[in-house]
Amino acid sequence: MAPAAISGATPETFVMAQLLAGADDAPALWIDGNSVSRAQLNTAAAAAANGLAALGLQRGDVLAVWLPNCAGWLQLLFAAARLGVLIVPISTRYKAPEVRHLLTVSRARAIVAPANFLDTAYASIARELQAEVPTLERVIAVDDLAAWLPLDNSADPSVAALGIAADPLCCFSTSGTTGMPKLAVHDHDGIARHAVHVARALDIRPGDAMLCTMPLFGVYGFFVALAALAGGARCVFLPVFDATEAAQAIEHHRITHFIGADGMFDEVLKLPGAQLGSWRQGVLGDFVGLAASATLRADKMGICVSGVYGSSECFSLMSLFPADMAPELRARGGGVVVDPANRWRVVDAQSGAALADGEPGELQIRGPNLMTGYLNNPEATAKAMTDDGWFRSGDLAFAEGNAFIYLARMGDSLRLRGFLVSPAEIENCLMQHPAVALAQVVGVNRVGTGDIAVAYVIAAPAAGVPDEAALLAHCRSNMASYKVPRRVIVVDEFPSINGPNGNKIQKRVLREMAQAVVE
């Protein structure tokens, strides 16, 4: 039996419960060696909603989720949907300063965190942050990540059915020009609707299996899992990506769909003797420059792979290329929107004038996939939108019939190990070190690796020459590991040019300098 979410006519609005409706006994998740049915996930979500209500959480409150991929993560998501609570996912790679920022910006009332994960006492760190975040009232520690969350569910069950389609449900971190992440908010209806349309676009059917290798706390991994559930497929989670284990999972679980990064695909497709016959469709992000070669290799093996486009503001998997397109063209970023209600246009960034096919300009977006705004940041929300209601993506693209082709970021953002990072965030971290007066960060792109961050710093007066190892250690202590630059180089001054608005640092020259120091 197909889930109710994707059978029949498209309803006017969606709610998350539709994604688990129907086929109660069908498997929803395979994780930590355990199989979980759709009914079991639904029941666990209802219990968690009651438990959260018993703790005092109610519609409009914010719950931070600082967890790795686990059944409890999805349990909390569907629980929050029932209750009308907003989920703020937090990367398990984040360090205390980054977590404090998100908790402060979101005004979270509670946070769920592991007592211990990968030798890090996340819940203890969260408790220390309580003294610095006035709104944070409760830390919910998780001792066993392989089990359902042990929340007290003694509350009246009626309190667990308050959520409606218009409720804000989840937001995703995104780096902006300030260098600190903003939180793009999406409502119940937009999230559920997009999951349904992605499932349709990828022909996900009951009985299919999705290999889930991306983290749920990121918008990419989030929609990989939800699209699978919307289509009636089961999600097969790998705790840590390993090409050999991924190939074994494809064979053992009869994986039909695999969505991930180009580097992942490249490793799996090159494995000698790998039995990948069940793998029907794939979607890959071009993070390290291997999308074209991986797509061609997959095509020769009978696997239809497409490039993709998305962001925290407009969802991952927003667009894909059709299967009948040549593989070298399918590998590009962009595509045709999966939901016909979503709209895009390519315009001249200065004048706002629409551009003809093939003319590069700024990609702008509107539709039910678009965020409702940046959480508690009306200024950033207003700046991101045009006067006529389109989102300024900051991405360079061109139109090609009913598809668009993504070219690059219009700004200087870096794609570090698959994550979009503002150089300003790394620069701000370096300038918090007492030996650093100023910092500039640029990227060097290497095929097979993607962007590599290189930092240039000017020493603080009387500080002497900063030690590179100490500066790298400072970064590792205050930022996720993927944001730590490869090199930190001390210079007397930054290359600059005297323009009409004063001196401007020439990042182009810094990039040329960085080319010589990255192997």
ZAMARGU-4260 file (C-alpha; in steps of 0.2 Angstrom, whole numbers, plus 5000, padded with zeros to 4 digits):
<rodrens>
0) 5000/5000/5000 | 5007/5017/4995 | 5008/5030/5009 | 4994/5042/5009 | 5006/5057/5006
5) 5009/5052/4988 | 4994/5044/4983 | 4979/5052/4974 | 4978/5071/4970 | 4990/5083/4978
10) 4981/5091/4994 | 4981/5110/4996 | 4992/5109/5011 | 5003/5095/5019 | 5007/5090/5037
15) 5021/5079/5042 | 5009/5065/5048 | 5005/5061/5030 | 5023/5056/5027 | 5021/5041/5039
20) 5002/5037/5035 | 4998/5020/5027 | 5008/5004/5027 | 5011/5004/5045 | 5021/4987/5045
25) 5033/4993/5032 | 5050/4997/5037 | 5054/5015/5039 | 5072/5015/5046 | 5087/5003/5047
30) 5099/5011/5059 | 5111/5004/5072 | 5107/4986/5067 | 5089/4988/5070 | 5074/4989/5059
35) 5060/5002/5064 | 5043/5001/5056 | 5033/5016/5050 | 5020/5013/5064 | 5034/5011/5077
40) 5041/5028/5072 | 5024/5036/5073 | 5021/5029/5090 | 5038/5034/5097 | 5035/5052/5090
45) 5018/5053/5099 | 5026/5048/5115 | 5040/5060/5113 | 5027/5074/5109 | 5018/5070/5126
50) 5035/5070/5135 | 5040/5087/5128 | 5023/5094/5133 | 5026/5087/5150 | 5042/5097/5151
55) 5032/5113/5147 | 5036/5114/5129 | 5022/5121/5118 | 5017/5128/5101 | 5030/5142/5096
60) 5044/5136/5108 | 5061/5131/5101 | 5070/5115/5104 | 5088/5113/5099 | 5093/5095/5093
65) 5112/5092/5095 | 5112/5074/5089 | 5120/5063/5077 | 5110/5052/5065 | 5099/5041/5076
70) 5081/5036/5077 | 5078/5048/5091 | 5082/5063/5079 | 5067/5058/5068 | 5057/5054/5083
75) 5059/5072/5089 | 5056/5080/5072 | 5039/5071/5070 | 5035/5075/5089 | 5039/5093/5086
80) 5027/5093/5071 | 5013/5086/5082 | 5016/5099/5096 | 5020/5115/5085 | 5037/5116/5092
85) 5052/5123/5081 | 5067/5112/5079 | 5084/5120/5077 | 5096/5106/5071 | 5114/5109/5077
90) 5129/5100/5069 | 5139/5088/5080 | 5154/5095/5072 | 5151/5112/5081 | 5161/5118/5095
95) 5154/5127/5111 | 5155/5145/5103 | 5146/5140/5088 | 5132/5131/5098 | 5131/5146/5109
100) 5128/5157/5094 | 5114/5146/5088 | 5106/5144/5105 | 5106/5163/5108 | 5099/5167/5090
105) 5086/5154/5091 | 5081/5158/5109 | 5080/5139/5112 | 5071/5134/5128 | 5078/5116/5128
110) 5092/5106/5120 | 5093/5087/5117 | 5111/5081/5117 | 5121/5065/5119 | 5128/5062/5136
115) 5143/5055/5126 | 5147/5053/5108 | 5164/5050/5100 | 5172/5054/5117 | 5164/5071/5118
120) 5152/5075/5133 | 5139/5085/5123 | 5126/5086/5136 | 5139/5093/5149 | 5144/5106/5136
125) 5126/5111/5134 | 5124/5113/5153 | 5139/5124/5154 | 5131/5135/5140 | 5115/5137/5150
130) 5124/5150/5161 | 5127/5160/5145 | 5110/5158/5136 | 5096/5165/5146 | 5082/5157/5137
135) 5089/5139/5139 | 5080/5131/5153 | 5083/5113/5150 | 5096/5100/5144 | 5089/5083/5139
140) 5104/5071/5140 | 5103/5055/5129 | 5112/5040/5136 | 5108/5028/5123 | 5108/5034/5105
145) 5102/5017/5098 | 5085/5018/5108 | 5070/5029/5108 | 5072/5045/5118 | 5066/5041/5136
150) 5054/5056/5138 | 5041/5055/5151 | 5025/5053/5141 | 5012/5054/5155 | 5005/5070/5149
155) 4987/5070/5142 | 4988/5063/5124 | 4977/5078/5117 | 4992/5090/5120 | 5002/5081/5107
160) 4990/5085/5092 | 4991/5103/5091 | 5003/5106/5076 | 4996/5113/5060 | 5003/5115/5042
165) 5007/5134/5045 | 5018/5131/5060 | 5037/5134/5059 | 5044/5116/5060 | 5063/5116/5056
170) 5077/5129/5052 | 5094/5126/5044 | 5110/5135/5047 | 5117/5146/5033 | 5132/5157/5033
175) 5130/5175/5028 | 5141/5190/5025 | 5142/5193/5044 | 5152/5177/5045 | 5140/5169/5058
180) 5126/5157/5054 | 5108/5163/5051 | 5094/5151/5053 | 5082/5149/5038 | 5065/5144/5045
185) 5053/5133/5035 | 5035/5128/5040 | 5027/5111/5042 | 5018/5112/5025 | 5033/5117/5015
190) 5044/5103/5022 | 5031/5090/5020 | 5026/5096/5003 | 5044/5096/4997 | 5047/5079/5003
195) 5033/5072/4993 | 5038/5081/4977 | 5056/5075/4979 | 5049/5057/4981 | 5039/5059/4965
200) 5053/5066/4955 | 5065/5052/4960 | 5052/5039/4958 | 5053/5032/4976 | 5041/5018/4978
205) 5035/5007/4993 | 5048/4993/4995 | 5063/5004/4989 | 5078/5008/5000 | 5088/5024/5002
210) 5106/5024/5008 | 5107/5039/5020 | 5125/5044/5022 | 5123/5063/5025 | 5119/5070/5042
215) 5101/5074/5047 | 5106/5091/5054 | 5110/5097/5037 | 5097/5102/5024 | 5104/5089/5012
220) 5103/5074/5023 | 5087/5080/5031 | 5077/5079/5014 | 5086/5063/5008 | 5078/5054/5023
225) 5061/5063/5022 | 5059/5060/5003 | 5062/5041/5007 | 5049/5041/5020 | 5037/5051/5009
230) 5039/5038/4995 | 5036/5023/5007 | 5054/5018/5006 | 5065/5013/5021 | 5080/5024/5026
235) 5096/5014/5028 | 5108/5024/5039 | 5127/5022/5039 | 5135/5030/5055 | 5151/5036/5046
240) 5153/5035/5027 | 5165/5021/5021 | 5165/5016/5003 | 5167/4998/5006 | 5153/4998/5019
245) 5142/5008/5008 | 5144/4996/4994 | 5140/4981/5006 | 5124/4990/5011 | 5119/4993/4993
250) 5121/4974/4990 | 5113/4968/5007 | 5099/4980/5008 | 5095/4981/4990 | 5097/5000/4989
255) 5088/5008/4975 | 5092/5026/4979 | 5108/5034/4985 | 5110/5053/4987 | 5126/5061/4993
260) 5142/5070/4988 | 5152/5067/4972 | 5167/5061/4982 | 5156/5047/4990 | 5150/5041/4973
265) 5167/5041/4965 | 5174/5030/4979 | 5159/5018/4978 | 5158/5017/4959 | 5177/5013/4958
270) 5177/4998/4970 | 5182/4982/4961 | 5169/4969/4962 | 5155/4979/4970 | 5138/4972/4968
275) 5128/4988/4964 | 5114/4981/4953 | 5099/4986/4964 | 5105/5005/4963 | 5093/5013/4952
280) 5094/5032/4954 | 5107/5044/4962 | 5109/5062/4965 | 5125/5070/4969 | 5132/5087/4975
285) 5147/5093/4965 | 5158/5097/4981 | 5175/5091/4975 | 5174/5092/4956 | 5171/5074/4953
290) 5152/5075/4948 | 5155/5074/4929 | 5167/5058/4930 | 5156/5050/4943 | 5140/5053/4933
295) 5148/5045/4917 | 5154/5030/4927 | 5137/5027/4934 | 5128/5029/4918 | 5139/5015/4910
300) 5133/5004/4925 | 5115/5008/4921 | 5113/5020/4936 | 5104/5036/4932 | 5113/5050/4942
305) 5108/5069/4942 | 5116/5085/4948 | 5106/5095/4960 | 5103/5112/4967 | 5098/5118/4984
310) 5101/5128/5000 | 5096/5131/5017 | 5084/5145/5011 | 5075/5135/4997 | 5079/5117/5002
315) 5091/5104/4995 | 5085/5094/4980 | 5075/5109/4974 | 5079/5104/4956 | 5086/5089/4946
320) 5089/5085/4928 | 5078/5073/4918 | 5084/5055/4915 | 5084/5057/4896 | 5097/5070/4896
325) 5115/5065/4892 | 5125/5061/4908 | 5138/5074/4905 | 5124/5087/4905 | 5115/5079/4920
330) 5130/5081/4931 | 5129/5099/4931 | 5122/5109/4946 | 5104/5115/4943 | 5090/5107/4934
335) 5071/5107/4933 | 5062/5111/4949 | 5054/5096/4957 | 5038/5105/4963 | 5029/5115/4948
340) 5024/5128/4961 | 5042/5133/4964 | 5048/5147/4953 | 5065/5154/4948 | 5072/5168/4937
345) 5089/5174/4932 | 5092/5192/4932 | 5105/5206/4931 | 5111/5208/4949 | 5112/5227/4948
350) 5097/5231/4937 | 5085/5217/4941 | 5082/5215/4923 | 5077/5197/4917 | 5091/5189/4906
355) 5089/5178/4891 | 5094/5160/4890 | 5113/5157/4892 | 5116/5174/4900 | 5124/5172/4917
360) 5116/5182/4931 | 5109/5180/4949 | 5097/5166/4952 | 5081/5171/4962 | 5068/5160/4969
365) 5051/5160/4976 | 5037/5147/4980 | 5032/5135/4994 | 5050/5129/4996 | 5056/5146/5001
370) 5060/5150/5019 | 5048/5160/5029 | 5063/5171/5035 | 5078/5171/5045 | 5074/5167/5063
375) 5074/5182/5074 | 5083/5192/5061 | 5071/5203/5051 | 5085/5214/5044 | 5093/5199/5036
380) 5077/5193/5029 | 5073/5210/5022 | 5090/5211/5014 | 5088/5194/5006 | 5072/5198/4997
385) 5068/5209/4982 | 5054/5222/4982 | 5043/5210/4972 | 5046/5195/4984 | 5060/5185/4976
390) 5074/5178/4986 | 5091/5183/4981 | 5101/5167/4981 | 5118/5175/4978 | 5122/5161/4965
395) 5127/5164/4948 | 5117/5154/4935 | 5109/5155/4918 | 5093/5149/4911 | 5092/5134/4898
400) 5074/5132/4893 | 5064/5126/4908 | 5080/5122/4918 | 5093/5133/4925 | 5112/5129/4926
405) 5121/5134/4942 | 5139/5141/4939 | 5146/5147/4956 | 5143/5158/4971 | 5143/5176/4967
410) 5152/5180/4983 | 5167/5172/4991 | 5159/5158/5001 | 5168/5142/5001 | 5162/5124/5000
415) 5173/5115/5013 | 5170/5096/5013 | 5153/5099/5006 | 5148/5113/5018 | 5145/5131/5013
420) 5156/5142/5024 | 5158/5161/5024 | 5176/5166/5025 | 5171/5179/5037 | 5167/5166/5050
425) 5185/5159/5049 | 5192/5177/5049 | 5182/5182/5065 | 5188/5166/5074 | 5206/5170/5070
430) 5204/5188/5075 | 5198/5183/5092 | 5216/5176/5095 | 5226/5190/5104 | 5241/5189/5092
435) 5230/5192/5077 | 5225/5210/5072 | 5217/5206/5055 | 5213/5191/5045 | 5208/5186/5027
440) 5203/5169/5021 | 5202/5163/5003 | 5199/5146/4994 | 5210/5136/4983 | 5200/5123/4973
445) 5208/5106/4969 | 5199/5093/4959 | 5195/5078/4970 | 5196/5089/4986 | 5186/5104/4982
450) 5189/5121/4991 | 5204/5122/5003 | 5204/5137/5015 | 5220/5147/5017 | 5221/5161/5030
455) 5232/5176/5029 | 5234/5186/5045 | 5242/5202/5051 | 5250/5202/5068 | 5243/5212/5082
460) 5254/5227/5088 | 5268/5221/5099 | 5262/5203/5098 | 5277/5197/5088 | 5275/5184/5074
465) 5260/5173/5078 | 5264/5154/5078 | 5255/5145/5064 | 5252/5129/5074 | 5245/5139/5089
470) 5233/5148/5077 | 5227/5132/5069 | 5225/5124/5087 | 5214/5140/5091 | 5203/5137/5076
475) 5201/5118/5080 | 5195/5123/5098 | 5182/5135/5092 | 5176/5129/5075 | 5170/5113/5067
480) 5185/5104/5059 | 5180/5106/5041 | 5181/5125/5044 | 5199/5125/5050 | 5210/5132/5036
485) 5224/5122/5029 | 5237/5135/5032 | 5238/5152/5042 | 5251/5163/5034 | 5257/5179/5043
490) 5260/5194/5031 | 5264/5212/5034 | 5250/5219/5024 | 5236/5213/5012 | 5237/5217/4994
495) 5225/5231/4991 | 5219/5243/4977 | 5214/5261/4980 | 5197/5263/4973 | 5183/5276/4973
500) 5177/5270/4990 | 5194/5268/4997 | 5206/5254/4999 | 5199/5237/4994 | 5208/5221/4998
505) 5212/5211/4982 | 5206/5193/4986 | 5210/5188/4969 | 5229/5192/4973 | 5227/5182/4989
510) 5220/5167/4980 | 5235/5168/4968 | 5246/5168/4983 | 5237/5153/4991 | 5239/5143/4975
515) 5258/5142/4979 | 5256/5136/4997 | 5243/5122/4994 | 5249/5105/4987
</rodrens>
